Amino acid sequence: MEAAERVFELMQRSRHLIAEQQFNTVLAVYASEGDIARADAFVTKFLQAPTPRQRDLHIKCHLKNTPALSFPTSALELLHDYEGRAMLPPQKAYSRCITRLLSARSATAHAHAWDLFAHMRYAAHPQPDAFLYTAMIRACASSALQRGGEPERALDLLAEMTGAGLALTRGAYTGAILACARSGRREYVQEGFRLAKEMLDSHRDARGRSAFAPTRWLFCALLEGAKRIGDLARTRWILAEMVRESVTGVDGEATVDPERAIEEAAMMHVFHAYAAYKPPFKRGMAIVKEAAAPAAETAPQDSARDADDQPGEVVTPDGDAAFARLPPQSHAEVLYEARALFARILADVAPATAGPSVLFSTPPATRSGLFTHVQLTPRLLNAYLSVHYAHAPLEDARALFGALHGELGVSRGARAHVEALERCARAEKGERGLALRFAEEAWADWQPVEARWRANKREAEEVDGTDARLVERAYVALIRIHSLTTNLDRALATVRTFVAHYPPPAVRDAPQTAAIGALRTTRTKLVGPHPLVRMFGRTEVPDDTVPPCLSFGELEALHHRLKFHGRHGDVGYVKWVCKAYEGALRRRREAVLGTKPEAKSIVKA
């Protein structure tokens, strides 16, 4: 590139006209390499008035130089610098910055993406294109800013896109369906299924062929909605449709299309749906008959089975038997279907391990090829374990937790230990002795994971998926199980360990760099190197960098047990811990907002 720049210098000295494309070629090379120093020097030296394409390449270079999950401060500063010089970047440059912000794992970055979107429409490009609309609709499904996403905003953007005369794309439909599904509210989940029907049925040609064929991303979005409302019937139907769409071939030689094959994410949603499902059969509601009914009056085969609903007592027919038409009617039937599905996955992916030692009572299935593209990942095994946590006895869940990952050669993530501890904390009164032993085993495996996270948080988040909220959940679950089993000294020791590792003063300080703070300023200005229009104020952006902390609701069981046993000194310590974290969080919020509430004055009559 140095030779190209020398040639440009010679051409300028000899007053030769240099084509714009030649400048663009050199700048594109710098942009692909992320060489900011050379790109800035090149623009300053040769491009006194960069064209829209050159501005886009210049901003792209700064984005390329920024790490993937970091806040793109330099690119945003350059974008606003071009705005201040009355050289508006093209919409493509705004789209690059917005998509980079949305890919960052930060609530601040997500909020700034929405602010930049509103600012772009106010200051540069009032009408977004289909690509940017699709990106923002997809962003509504994220829980970075609001738990459950923002389905209302996704539907509004979809309607706005239609009103602007833009054709709805497959990505826009899928993004809106996903936003509705992740809300977890039945009315929006139903709206997501309606949008899917509109997508597949309303865009047909004269021969009746749909413009949008169902994809695995559409099916996964629908599975997200079905599992969140516990609709197992719809989940089974969607899985059957995925199987039908993935199989291609003629003359009886069926093959699985890799582009439409069932993958790990879909099966994870399926197992979550089994875990969230509430079987309708309850043993206490069954009518006890003193005499056997005549054969002619027996219930049909598809009716609910007249069997004991004790979890784990599963009838084990042939592993390849088709599922019943009706959804499972008892915990035992739920377990059987989930185990049969997992057996079929193992038969296709890891046939050597598809034995009863892993599946517990379910016979191995024959290879079908339908699940060849399913990868055995920690989150898939966690989803399978969650079915047993919800429907199986604690003893069976404990045995499966101890054997599953080791026999399949899959490492346990942080979430596996936390979910095991939380299952122990929910144990019924008769299971608490076993739950305590299970919790101690899970806690012993959890401690090295937590130690890695304390030593290097970023690396542990990428490898194990550990974060501050998981650490909180692990400690809260262990404290609760110790409290319920009246091991008050051990529960207090766990609280003291937590306070030693994550002291309340560490919660007070909120990390905020000066560059990001300048871009996120809320000062009202008509011009400035920051978004002039905001969609999210300071109070609306959640703080996702809060270290682990404890609240009274999480220590309430311990507090009640201590008070019952008359340990007033320990009750005072628990109260101090709760108030210390509460005060630290209050000061942190005041520092983030830059305000401090005024002290209430007492007016005497």
Stockholm file with secondary structure:
# STOCKHOLM 1.0

chainA/1-605         MEAAERVFELMQRSRHLIAEQQFNTVLAVYASEGDIARADAFVTKFLQAPTPRQRDLHIKCHLKNTPALSFPTSALELLHDYEGRAMLPPQKAYSRCITRLLSARSATAHAHAWDLFAHMRYAAHPQPDAFLYTAMIRACASSALQRGGEPERALDLLAEMTGAGLALTRGAYTGAILACARSGRREYVQEGFRLAKEMLDSHRDARGRSAFAPTRWLFCALLEGAKRIGDLARTRWILAEMVRESVTGVDGEATVDPERAIEEAAMMHVFHAYAAYKPPFKRGMAIVKEAAAPAAETAPQDSARDADDQPGEVVTPDGDAAFARLPPQSHAEVLYEARALFARILADVAPATAGPSVLFSTPPATRSGLFTHVQLTPRLLNAYLSVHYAHAPLEDARALFGALHGELGVSRGARAHVEALERCARAEKGERGLALRFAEEAWADWQPVEARWRANKREAEEVDGTDARLVERAYVALIRIHSLTTNLDRALATVRTFVAHYPPPAVRDAPQTAAIGALRTTRTKLVGPHPLVRMFGRTEVPDDTVPPCLSFGELEALHHRLKFHGRHGDVGYVKWVCKAYEGALRRRREAVLGTKPEAKSIVKA
#=GR chainA/1-605 SS CHHHHHHHHHHHHTTCCCCHHHHHHHHHHHHHHTCHHHHHHHHHHHCSSCCHHHHHHHHHHHHHHSCTTSCCHHHHHHHHHHHHTTCCCCHHHHHHHHHHHHHSSCHHHHHHHHHHHHHHHHHTCSSCCHHHHHHHHHHTTCCSSSTTCCHHHHHHHHHHHHHTTCCCCHHHHHHHHHHHHHTCCHHHHHHHHHHHHHHHHSSBCTTSCBSSCCCHHHHHHHHHHHHHTTCHHHHHHHHHHHHHHHEECSTTCCEECTTTCCCHHHHHHHHHHHHHCCCSCCGGGSCCCSSCCCGGGSCCTTSCCCCCCCTTCCCCCCTTCCCCSSCCCSHHHHHHHHHHHHHHHHHHHCGGGCSHHHHSSCCCCCCCSTTTTCCCCHHHHHHHHHHHHHHSCHHHHHHHHHHHHHHHTCCCCHHHHHHHHHHHHTCCGGGHHHHHHHHHHHHHHHHHHHHHHHHCHHHHHHHTCCCHHHHHHHHHHHHHHHHHTTCHHHHHHHHHHHHHHSCTHHHHCCCCCHHHHHHTCCCCCSSCSSCSSCSSCGGGSCCTTCCCCCCGGGSHHHHHHHHHTTCHHHHHHHHHHHHHHHHHHHHHHHHHHTCCCCCCCCCCC
#=GC SS_cons         CHHHHHHHHHHHHTTCCCCHHHHHHHHHHHHHHTCHHHHHHHHHHHCSSCCHHHHHHHHHHHHHHSCTTSCCHHHHHHHHHHHHTTCCCCHHHHHHHHHHHHHSSCHHHHHHHHHHHHHHHHHTCSSCCHHHHHHHHHHTTCCSSSTTCCHHHHHHHHHHHHHTTCCCCHHHHHHHHHHHHHTCCHHHHHHHHHHHHHHHHSSBCTTSCBSSCCCHHHHHHHHHHHHHTTCHHHHHHHHHHHHHHHEECSTTCCEECTTTCCCHHHHHHHHHHHHHCCCSCCGGGSCCCSSCCCGGGSCCTTSCCCCCCCTTCCCCCCTTCCCCSSCCCSHHHHHHHHHHHHHHHHHHHCGGGCSHHHHSSCCCCCCCSTTTTCCCCHHHHHHHHHHHHHHSCHHHHHHHHHHHHHHHTCCCCHHHHHHHHHHHHTCCGGGHHHHHHHHHHHHHHHHHHHHHHHHCHHHHHHHTCCCHHHHHHHHHHHHHHHHHTTCHHHHHHHHHHHHHHSCTHHHHCCCCCHHHHHHTCCCCCSSCSSCSSCSSCGGGSCCTTCCCCCCGGGSHHHHHHHHHTTCHHHHHHHHHHHHHHHHHHHHHHHHHHTCCCCCCCCCCC
//
